[in-house]
Amino acid sequence: YFIFFFNDTATTEIYTEQIVGSVRCVQETGYQRRVHGEYSQTKQIAMSASFKQLRVLQLLRPAMALIPEVHQPDRKVQFRDKVIWTGITLLLYLVCCQIPLYGVFKTSGSDPFYWMRVILASNRGTLMELGISPIVTSGMVMQLLAGAKIIDIDQNNKEDKALFNGASKLLGLFIALGEAFAYVWAGFYGDVDQIGAGNAILIIIQLVFASIVILMLDEMLQKGYGLGSGISLFIAVNICESIIWKAFSPITVRGEGGVEYEGAVVALFHLLITRSNKLGALRQAFYRAGAPNINNLLATVLVFLIVIYFQGFRVELSVKNNKVKGHQSTYPIKLFYTSNMPIILQTALVSNLYFISQMLYKRFRGNFLIKLLGQWQDVEMGGHSVPVGGLAYYISPPRDFFEIFTDPLHTIFYIVFILGTCALFSKTWIEVSGSSPKEVAKQLKEQDVSFIGHRDTNMVNILKRYIPVAATFGGMCIGALTILADFMGAIGSGTGIMLAVSIVYGYFEMFVKEKEQVNELF
């Protein structure tokens, strides 16, 4: 099937050129009879290839009818209502993060998905165990299939777009079912013999139902009832919640100087009040190990400010609308052209490598190749494992500032890896996501927009000067900021900080834009 599929695609490209030549022949010479047979045959081949590309999605249409769907609003949703619905969505997500799974025998021990929870907005042992993993995975798979032209979808066609979104949701439900089954089968909630077949089925049902709820909340926001998307909102809230908790947590932990509070700010005041040596108390609050300290909190604030500063870097190209005489505006190309996608893809790659390495190391600890992939050691307080050798160790950030100098090979390898992968993913993403110079030029031409002082035929060349550079260099800048945050010990890791800042800044711009539109109406 796939052999004929790709052959038909190639044949379509060849015959498409013949269509153009045949139509020109009709227009110039009027010999319609001579080209009519060739044109009809070519049209049938092109339609046949397009039908085969959509065939799989068409076959899934009956199953898509069973998936819950949020309808488009029948009227314009006011800004106040959008804020309310966004708040309700956020509240439901936070409630699901606190509801424990029923039927779980145990959730103690090392968390193999600890490194993935930052970008998955998940919470261990609760309804949000899977987080946004099914939605993100299905969306990325469908986006890659569409970008590679394996699935031919016209996003301007409402029927094709609805079919594409329905297939993405269906794939997300299958992924949620598969992940839930894998979690239970792997024994993350206890052995199946211990929890019983009934409880195992209940756990799977709970996880799949929670994924459906998250999918519906995300769709509701994206269809205009709220602001932004559920995925971005859940990621940002999860990261910000972690930062606030580590700053103001009232839970006590046992540290070097005895019992202390986990929250950095709470620990500062507690040490200043209880210790007679105030200078020693300050030193302990700023530099204590094993728990968040004031230096980590200040580093987090500094990285926030640096990222917000770089968000304003852009190149603005002067454009005009050919339909409106005298109308001029600018087309901005941001330094972070691909937003936070490079760091999301890089984190997803590293997290999956960590997960595979941990699973193999637990089962085949003495194997040389497994050790080469990664060696792991459990952390008592953190409830997770950290890499101490192998490839997994060298692509992980240094644990503290002093390790940068004590193990320079690890530091250099980590820097090169982060910068290289972020630049590569950023450059690749513009090709598969429809934001390449060619696609952007096509969109501008469809809107009858052109660059001032340049011909329409040069639009692609002009965009090629800026977009690839912004994507590659912007990806490297995102990687560099992530490294800086990791080296400074920012709370929530460099990846989490980058995601949180970019998402929160995007919501800030959205709020400003919505308020400006409201002011224009009145």
Disulfide bonds with the S-S distance in Angstrom:
none
